[in-house]
Amino acid sequence: MHIREMLADAERTGNPSFSFEYFPPKTAQGVQNLYDRMDRMYQFGPKFIDITWGAGGNIAELTCEMVVQAQTYLGLETCMHLTCTDMGEDRVNDALQRAYKAGCTNILALRGDPPREKEKWEATEGGFQYARDLVAHIRKLYGNHFDIGVAGYPEGCDDNKDEDLLLDHLKEKVDMGATFIVTQMFYDVDNFLRWVQKVRAKGITIPIVPGIMPIATYGSFLRRANHMNCKIPDGWMERLESVKNDDVAVREIGKTLVADMCRKILAAGIPHLHFYTMNLAQATRMVLDELDWMPSPNRPLKQTLPWKQSLGLGRREEDVRPIFWRNREKSYVKRTQDWDEFPNGRWGDSRSPAFGELDAYGIGLTGTNEQNRKKWGEPKSIAEIANLFIRYLNKGIEYLPWSEAPVASEADLIKDDLIDLNKRGLLTINSQPAVNGVKSTHPIHGWGPPNGYVYQKAYLELLVSPDVFPEIRRRVKDHPDLSYYAVTKSGNLETNTSNEGPNAVTWGVFPGKEIVQPTIVESISFLAWKDEAFQLGVDWARCYEAGSPSRLVIGEMMDNWYLVNIVNNNFHEPRTIFEVLSGLTVQDLNKVPGQANGTTNGFHHPTNGAEASAVPQ
Amino acid sequence: MHIREMLADAERTGNPSFSFEYFPPKTAQGVQNLYDRMDRMYQFGPKFIDITWGAGGNIAELTCEMVVQAQTYLGLETCMHLTCTDMGEDRVNDALQRAYKAGCTNILALRGDPPREKEKWEATEGGFQYARDLVAHIRKLYGNHFDIGVAGYPEGCDDNKDEDLLLDHLKEKVDMGATFIVTQMFYDVDNFLRWVQKVRAKGITIPIVPGIMPIATYGSFLRRANHMNCKIPDGWMERLESVKNDDVAVREIGKTLVADMCRKILAAGIPHLHFYTMNLAQATRMVLDELDWMPSPNRPLKQTLPWKQSLGLGRREEDVRPIFWRNREKSYVKRTQDWDEFPNGRWGDSRSPAFGELDAYGIGLTGTNEQNRKKWGEPKSIAEIANLFIRYLNKGIEYLPWSEAPVASEADLIKDDLIDLNKRGLLTINSQPAVNGVKSTHPIHGWGPPNGYVYQKAYLELLVSPDVFPEIRRRVKDHPDLSYYAVTKSGNLETNTSNEGPNAVTWGVFPGKEIVQPTIVESISFLAWKDEAFQLGVDWARCYEAGSPSRLVIGEMMDNWYLVNIVNNNFHEPRTIFEVLSGLTVQDLNKVPGQANGTTNGFHHPTNGAEASAVPQ
């Protein structure tokens, strides 16, 4: 989506909106941490994000990679910065092509700072001298594919203080095809509003997005304000200086000052703010909290679909996914990135989708063996593994080998049932509760446009020991409401469903539309997920030394257990699956491999202990 | 669907089933009446029907035409009889090809009676001598496309009484590829069951379908039984003869005798009965009633979709239709018969379906001017036209120009609201009530497989006078729950919907499946329907003399009124549309064209009379 459309939306509806800016970090670990942070800050609800241009070799590469990451895997609409600094036309074209292929449709065209070793800016040979040349070049090459923003300088530019000259340059950039303006940071709102009037007087009518720098520490505040020659409003220094050694107090005061400044800008009719996050979450979050702009149960984050959409090239139309990757969305996007269309034949016809191989995309357990042992300890029995699942459900740990994100809030509704299953050695790796038509704005289950109703069939996916499986099959097989698939690592698939087509397990009814059915269960994708699910377990087992009890117990699970999914087609009955599984307990819950009749520090099942059996009680 | 599969179904599930046989009538009017009767008898729930072969020229043509009609327009799975009589190979091939193109997949291969002028059967030159040759020929030409039935003679054949020889012939026909046997009529069940044992002893294992002839009158019963040399069981003659001049009493006794006979057959493990209807409904219906096999609210007719599916070639996969043709299903099938696929791009993408022209398929008002004047009288004002609509809703008349079938039972739920609208001159030509999830077996709203839930958005389609329309538009346009389209005969379309895609107004949620959404509202098909709807009105006006008040009042409606449809997207609120239209009344309700201030024998609106206006009251 073009940024100008988002800005027009905010203007039309009167709902203020905001965006975040990030820059490429210097270390690989820093990049990984930033991706995690960007993913969490997605929940703040930015309309888009900017990735600044890392002038020079590797860092430029990194900008492009971050754009791919944000568009494709994080589902964040991204604006890529592009500068003239150090760039010949070939390198500009290459960067544009990479942005295009990432699904990116917004560029902020800048002249850029002079390289560090030079004092004055000069064009690279065969490159562009001014941002306006870059704007013209992008328009020439890509027509209207990219929305193009340019920089505005309400307090003058580093190497140019002549406001009128700078406005002339701005006008030239707009005339070349720029469609929005992002300003440098400032704190002086009066001056900014005065400058806006001068911009308008020049005949420039495109939207102006003010750049806001939240206050993180006293030192960084001063350093940046000085670096950008920002005027600091009267009274700010006094209030901040008095607490300058107390970062917490600085942020508290800073958030009030910055939020007041934001309110003043909004009151002047400018509905969108751009936050310079400096790759940090807290200071920006505090300002948003102060403005009461953070999503809340009463004002939930708007989601078009129940899963996070990829904005990668060709993926914007994607509207259906199997439920299996619910807790591993990035892996799903990776494994389907070579698909020609989304949805691939609506999952229903003969063009069965081929999933990417696990190896080819580096799907598997992330983190070093040591990190993983630290995360998940050294479970020596099924009971101890089950304890990890229970801690995950209780939010005591954030990840499991099968879940790359903390447990979803809707799982809370069935938490007690899930914990009960895990206590009995039925390990739950994915689930959703039944929803019989709630408003599409519902704080927990809602998604899609307003005035709709959303539905879910209850879903449960488990790892099941072979000693319990036959009894589960017996109970589920002929149940009029339940569909199941079960499969072992070696690939023996069984099911009680007779048709090959998909079973819609999440759907929504909206005004003036077809029924939207974004989440499905079906066999082909379950077989692809099966490979991944067992591989993740095998990877986990390998984090432990050969012959160790942890390696043996996890390895033996992967070799012999079943991966089972159950759908309750009767979405009016929320507890059927749990009722059907009641009374079943895995044998040898506390057995430690290598010990004849070992007990561990895991729990004993309250009633059955190690003698528990699959016989209904 | 192949008949052997239906028979296997009945055997497996233990649910008895039945089929009907019809023959080509001699007159055009007879054909039309039979089509209507077949359509009504669809509601009895036969698994399939047979059309007998009309040996000789025109009548053979008619058999083929009837197969097309039954498969394509009536949605009846049809078995076409084909005989060797008078048929060379070319004509046989031609008939098979026509059956194929009609979507027919079942043939009953017969030798046939000798032509009337000959006493003994002999093959046409270049034709087939025995039914077994015909079976072999069909298998050779069409492989397994056609299921092939053959005749069985439990009481011997007209020109052959040698039971063992006849069984040898039967075995030959089966060996050539026949997959089911239909017997000649009989009344002696003991003899039939004895014969079945002999068939089985011959090593013939394919299903045997007994042919049952219900008793309509004493005369026809005797005539047919004698003609076929049927043994009449002891006691039957006494009981029937005693009332032989009282047709009603004959049918009453006959239904008991025949139903008893059917029960005896079923008790012997034969689950499917074939009724020789003689093109009449009553006697067969009485037997079905007596057996308690007629669909009832507790045992509704199973419908795969909420509308009647066409079984024409390539149409079996059709699963979505616009709601507009709800009361003119045959017209819809005609106008889309050149489509390559069903659904045509799910109605959602750019491959917009082109509807057949009205002229090309003879779409328009059926019946002569005189017949139509008789049906609908000579309404001289809007009030009198509205009275017709009200009589239709009250089941006082069976058809309207826009409805080729009696009003649907679900319209009863909103009948009072519909009548109220018509009384105010808002003429309702199509509607469905809101349904917020009832079981798919619901006697009124249910469709699709069991254990599902079905839903509907409330829908209303009206003819709206230009004096009321602006106020309706004002009330509907910005309503958060309502979507509308409005169009005049000249084609000015307006709507408050922003997207081009279809709005699903009927959908179902079933175990293990995608959401099925068989009925939609969207703009392209509405424009095609608009042409048809206005044409039907113009045709109706032309039933009256030029210059007559009826012609003027209907003609002026067609020229100036709006065709409006309204969907209430909030299917939780059943009465919104009616509430929004409350208080609106068409002006000049009782005005007769050509009279200055005429009143007619139509009703006066109780509160407003001829001075009623569009101003809300």
Interface residues (C-beta under 8 A of the other chain):
Chain A: R346 G348 N436 G437 N451 Y453 Y455 P480 D481 S483 T497 S498 N499 G501 P502 N503 A504 W507 V509 F510 P511 G512 K513 E514 I515 Q517 I520 V567 N569 N570 F571 H572
Chain B: R346 G348 N436 G437 N451 Y453 Y455 P480 D481 S483 T497 S498 N499 G501 P502 N503 A504 W507 V509 F510 P511 G512 K513 E514 I515 Q517 I520 V567 N569 N570 F571 H572
